[in-house]
Amino acid sequence: MKDLSILIAGRAGDGIDKSSLIIGEILAQLGYRIYIYRDYPSIIRGGHTFSIIRCSWNKIAAHEDIIDVLLALNQDSIDLHKSRLSGESLVIYDSSTVKSDEGIGIPIGEIIKEANALDLMRNSCIVGAMCKSIGIEKNILEKIFRENITKELDLNIKVAFLGFDRAEEFIKIEKLDQKILPIVTGNEAISRGLIKGGMKAYIAYPMTPVSGVLHYLAGVSEEFSLNVIHPENEIAVMLMAMGFSYAGTRVAVGTSGGGFCLMTEGLSFSGMAELPVVVLLGQRPGPSTGLPTYTGQTELNFALAAGQGEFTRLVVAPGDSEEAYYWSALSMKLAWKYQIPAIILCDKTLNEGTYSFDIDLAGKINGPEPLLWSKLGEYKRYQNTKNGISPLAFPSDKDAVVKINSYEHDEAGITTEDKDLTVAMQGKRLQKAGYLLRELEQYETVKVYAKKDAPTALFCWGSNKGVCVEAGEKLGLRVVQPMVFSPFPLKQFKEALKGVKKIICVENNATGQLADFVKFHGINVDDKVLKYDGRPFTLDELSQKLKKIIT
Amino acid sequence: MGNMNLAANVKNTWCPGCGNFAILNSIKAVLGALIEEGFPREKIVIVSGIGCHAKIVDYLNVNSFYSLHGRVVPVCEAIKLANPELKVIGFAGDGDTYGEGLEHLIFAAKRNIDINIIIHNNRVYGLTTGQYTPTSPLGFKGRSTPKGTKEPPINPLELMMASHASFIARGYTHGIELLKKIFKEAVMYKGFSLVDVLQVCVTFFNMYDYYNKRVYELKDHNPEDYGQAMEKIKEWDYNIDSKIPLGIFYKKGLPDDKT
């Protein structure tokens, strides 16, 4: 067995999310590579919520429709997911609350009573039963519980063991002889990457799907000496970021499309004032509030064009945990070297998905350092240099008067409406893009996977990378993933397309924003596979759609 | 001496007689004295919004941040949080911070971050040529309200009391000695301070005569007494033709040693 998918489902509030992480940790202990998909409604209690934990011998970043094990904590869990079962799927359900004509019923209600435990621990019980059913030993179950549960640990273990004892072994999952990797959410990978990039302040107003970054960083703020702030709204978020940046503190902000709307005046300010900031833009289906807890790739155009006026920006779209880590760190460093805003496009799938994380695969981060003032002569914040990058000084640096300005300004930062100066300063700011593009040549800004010389290419961006790579491998297609959209590395992109006869663009939006983007750069897409129901592509679903196009 | 060093070599474009000159000269005197007493000049940061008031950052040769309309306060907060050694003074207009950026002001007061916010309250939009603001009197005839406003003004100081601001004062651009005294105390205060300055716009809303007949300096007032502070703050609601008290209405806790 190279691959196993487990679906755990119940009501919101049943601890489905926590259990899915524990199942992921257990399987990771056996050497498997993990991907977890979370599906939950925008409500606190009730409603239907589920997670699919998929493990494989190889690195994965996508889930499948067909599942091998269904763990059902309520009736909906069976009724809504029946179609995902194959003839060989195993169903484990709480026979105290669920009726099913197939599978193993575990009387979880009775077990909870018997153990004097809480209803909240039903999830632990079913995880215990699952372990027995797929041949995982009690000691691994206990180890992972001890590492991941803080409240009522012993009672949770007791309940899990009782579930374990009531079940029977159906399959014996193999233990793999490969490096055990930690599992992280995309949000954790981004957070660690930002810290690696030197971030010392994170400012955000809560918004799905990036709230996880705020929570994670608030939790580790003392350990890493971070200022983590949750202010009154996203307008304040962005302007506070500008204040931190001015004071010399590396800062990032996080939001989704609606919050980003409020941030755009500050984004444009960042472009004019040349104050660096990293913006995490977690996409979800819009317009407006849309589907807050679901996924989409709806804001490529927005990220590229947001903010009044014309200014240099970095826009990147990592596709999995390693890329999220690496490009978060690098974006911070590049933002500071070029004194520009950097936008990291992510989405619910990447932000809240859980992945195995291989630091060696992520790569070493040797990004550039910012140019600091030499302390010689009169300081000018906007000194016009050959590449447009002015040396940085900060308030409290002796002998420097540091003047920032949202108006057009001269080299010293004093307001101007002079026509020649306006042209000179606009040129200064815009020319940084050319130098940044040259610097980006040393990084892998366009990635190619699967059958690298195949004449049919799949274009994908962001979180669709995982599902496209697997589908590409299965169907013998070339997969091309642009990582950087602004400034766009057209040369590298065209190299990645050498020998391509047919292009299929795969996106989670309704209009094909990547297809339009490459068309603007003179590359025509032959077919588009678009999905905009808020759910990511599953491997089976995408493969079937692609087969229809290529045959 | 400090005054001379602080003047930037930039042409001033405020109208002759503008109340902004008094604010500029007062703060220049206060900062100059501060520097002479040994406070490092490089640790002073001034922030402004957008509007006539905001040009003040161009006219003072110290670290400055010319922000956006309504966005003085979050920038000030962040600079102070990033480097607590800095002395951060924000200049903002009434349209700017009582209108566009009001939420920020309320939250900064509530957080009690050690910044000083000075409002150039001319009760009219000057730079956009004469529209009503949140503190224009009822019936104000501006270019967007030619028949007169139908809404009363807000009393920003009362709002600040409700937001737990720890230092609240009112100044006036006629009578620079009192303004200097208020600024000095506000700048030295450790905590959030707001000074609402009745700054006269000679072009669009010349209130000199009106104010001169009504203003008086607070005497025998205990600014640490919440009840007294509230009573004095409510004496004039920015609308009625009452007397207008000037000075420090409210000051929470012990004053800083240096004042």
Interface residues (C-beta under 8 A of the other chain):
Chain A: A201 I203 N227 I229 P231 E232 N233 I235 A236 L239 M240 A241 M242 G243 F244 Y246 A247 G248 T249 E265 G266 F269 F394 P395 S396 D397 K398 D399 A400 V401 V402 K403 I404 N405 S406 Y407 H409 G413 I414 T415
Chain B: A8 V10 P40 E42 K43 V45 I50 K55 V57 D58 N61 V62 N63 S64 F65 Y66 S67 L68 R71 P74 V75 C76 E77 A78 I79 L81 A82 N83 E85 L86 E103 H104 I106 F107
